[in-house]
Amino acid sequence: MSDPTEPTKQPQPEVEGQDGPSKSELKKRAKAAEKEKKAAEKAAKQQELAAQKTAAEVDYAAEFYGPLPLHQSQSRPRIPRVDLSSLSSRVGEIVLLRARIHNSRAQGSKMVFLNLRQRTESVQALMIVTPEKVSKQMVRWAAGLATESIVLVEGLVKQSPETIKSATIGTVEIDVSKLFLIAGVEAVLPFSVEDADRAEADIEASGSQFNRVLLDTRLNNRVVDLRSHTNQAIFKLQAAVGDLFRQFLASNGFIEIHSPKLQGAATESGASVFKSPQLAKQMAIAADFERVYEIGPVFRAEDSNTHRHLTEFMGLDLEMTIEEHYHEVMELLDGLFLSLFRGLREEFKKEIEVVNKQFPAEEFKWREGPEGTLKLTFKEAVNLLVEDGVPRETMDDISTENEKRLGRIVRAKYETDYYIIDKFPMELRPFYTMPDPTDPTLSNSYDFFMRGEEILSGAQRIHEPKLLEQQMRGKGIDPESMKGYLDGFRLGCSPHGGGGIGLERDAITPVDHLELVK
């Protein structure tokens, strides 16, 4: 008979005594409480991080930046937009302006510098992350905008702590609060406008650091090239020459005419074929217009592979009746040029400085006062060259090379870059040029020069039809081929003379880069 099985012993719970829980129970309770506390803290931390992440994903500056709609004419708030040129006088003002991004530079994730450009001006703009105003997303978007993008900027104009050398306006900067994209750049830029503006001396001094933009590259991508500060200034100067030309002549009793450009035959003779207003100007004088001028296109079939010749250019032409002597015309033209020089220097000094920054040149000199403009005869000009070592037997005409040489001689001897040569040999002038009254081998004609380059050619014209026919035959021209021209003189025409200026050449001679103008 087996022994009876003993009952299993169960653990007995601790019974609190009269003095409270035991030490072991207290330890258990403390451990459980600590565990619950840590779990609660962890949950709270996770909840806080989640809230921060949610807050970070909410862009509080979303309405202050971004692309504008394609059709921007949906409303017209009429908020004035300012030019960069006025910023120096707007310190402390909040301004709105449109500009291109010349270049940009991000500093970390909270700051970006933008160089903004308008024509010949540029200014530094700064965008910094600011609570409730400028977000990280806004800075990141701004830093990613392509160079040459067109943007609308709102910001506070502030005095810059130090001169900003990378901008033309270096005394102020813009603290950007709003930035919108008006037009982006989809194609790859062929070169930067910054490179197109760089002086050759700076490129050479940098070794291979800077890119040289070649002329062919410029001309093949003219839209980008024309955005450079230099080209903007050149075309402003070109427009100024036309305006000053009109103002001077209008104040001297001239009226503007517009001659036909599509003509059945060349309007001048010689090795080159011209389409110019020369004959039309003379017809206007025969019609008693007294004093006329025209600004219009001239077409010339000649080698344009030089720095100073173009097959198409804008001509500034004038013609006037002579009362006593053809020097009346020459003196009026001299007054015109002096007026141009003064006007450009007084009113467009900044544009000249912009051009000279890329294409350095000595300051242009001319003579004022009682001595007036230097006037040489053709013979005197030849003598100056012969004295300088040019063989006289080569001086039937003054070549382009010798013209430049003469310019250097005149500057050294007479301290002027501007002068006139009078009395050219008759054989060098067109058929309609009036011969000298005492020496038929010479003519009543003149050329004006700047820095050794001819900028105007002019003369007294033949107004007597028989002499004109004789001169035409001498140049191999059949008078019948220009019967309409001759008939105007057969009906009676006053003595007259004039001259023609190439707008591009006159505007750019001081910097010697004609190809950049056209």
C-alpha positions, 0 to 999 in steps of 0.5 A: 500500500502506497503512501498518501500523496502530500498536498503541493505547497502554494506561495503565500502572499506577504501580509502587511503587518501593522507597520505597512508594506515590507521592504521588498514590496516597496522596492517592487512598487518603486520599480514599477512606478519608475518604469511607468514614468520612463514610458510616459516620458518617452511617449511625451518626447515622441509626441513632441518630436512628432509635433515638431516634425509636423510644424517643420513640414508646414511652410509658414512662408509659403505665400511669400515666394514661388512662381507667378502664374503665366497670365499675370494680368489677372489683377492690377494692384498698381504698386510702384516698382523701383529702379535699382539706380534709386536704391541709394536714396531709399534706405529704410524703405520697403521696395518692390522691384523686378530684376534678373538674378546675375548670380547667387550664393547659398551659405548653409541652409539658412542664408542665400545671397542674390546679385540682382541686375537691371541694365547697367546696375546691380545690387546685393540681396540677402535672404535669411531664415526668420521665424514667421517670415522667411522659411528654410523652404523659401531659402532653399527655393531661392538658392535653386533659381537659375542664373538669368531668371527674372524675379519680383523682389520685395524687401527692406533697403539697408545700408551695407556694413561695408562696400559691396565690390561685386555690385555696381551699387555697393553702399546698400543691400536688400533684405528680402522678404518676398521673392517670386519667379516671373520667368525662368531659364529653360535652356543652358546658358552659352556663357554668363553675363558676368564673363561677357562683362569681364575686361581682357586684362582681368582674364589674362591676369587670372590665368585660366580662372575666368572664361573668355567669351569670343566674338563669334560666341557673342554674336551667335548668342546675341540676346545674352551678350546684349544683357551685359553692363557694357553693351547696355551702356554702349547702346544707351550712348548710341541712342544719346548720340542720335538724340543730341544730333537731333537737338542740335540741328533742330535748334539750328533750323534743320528739319528731318526728312525720310528718304526712300531706301529701296532704289533701282540703282546705286546712289553713289559711284566708285568701287563700293555701291552705296544706298544712302540718302545723299541724292535725296538730301540734295533734291530737298535743297533744290526744293528749297528746304534750306536745311535738312537731316536724316537718321536712317539705315545706309547699305554699303557693299564693302569689306566689313571685316574690320573694326570700323566698317559695316555693310549696314549702319545707321547714318546721320546725314545733313545738308544745308544751303551755303550763303557765302563759303562752304566753310559755313557747313564745316563750321556748323558740323564742328559745332555739332560735334562739340555739342555731342562731346559735351553732352555725352561727357556731362549727361552720360559720364556713368555709361562711359565709365562702364564701357571703359571698365571693360575696354580701357581707353585714354580720356578723349581730348578736344580743344575748346576756347579761342584756338578752337578745333584743329584744322589741317589741309590735306597737304599739311596732314601729309607733311606731318606724316612725312616728317614722322618718316612716311615716304612722300611717294606713298602719300597720294592718299592717306591709308587707314594705317597712316590715319591712325599714325596721324592721330597719334602725331596730332595728339602728341603735338596739339593735345587733341584727339579731334581734328578736321582735314580740309581740301582733299585731292579732287580725284579722291572724292565722289563725282558730285564734289565741288572743285576748289575755285583756284586749284582744280586738282583740289576740292571743297571737301573735308573729313573729320577725325577722332583718334586717327579715324575718319568719322565724317566725310563731307563737302560742298556739292556741285549744283550746276548741271553742266559741271555735274555732267562733266564730273559724272563722265569723268568718273565713268557714269552715264548722265542718262542713268541719273537723269532724275537727279540731274533734272533737279539741278536744271530747274535751279538749285542753291549752292549747298553742302553737307556731310554724313556720320556713321552712328555706330562709329561715332558712338564707339570710336572712343572705345574702339569696338564697333562690332559690339554696337551692331 
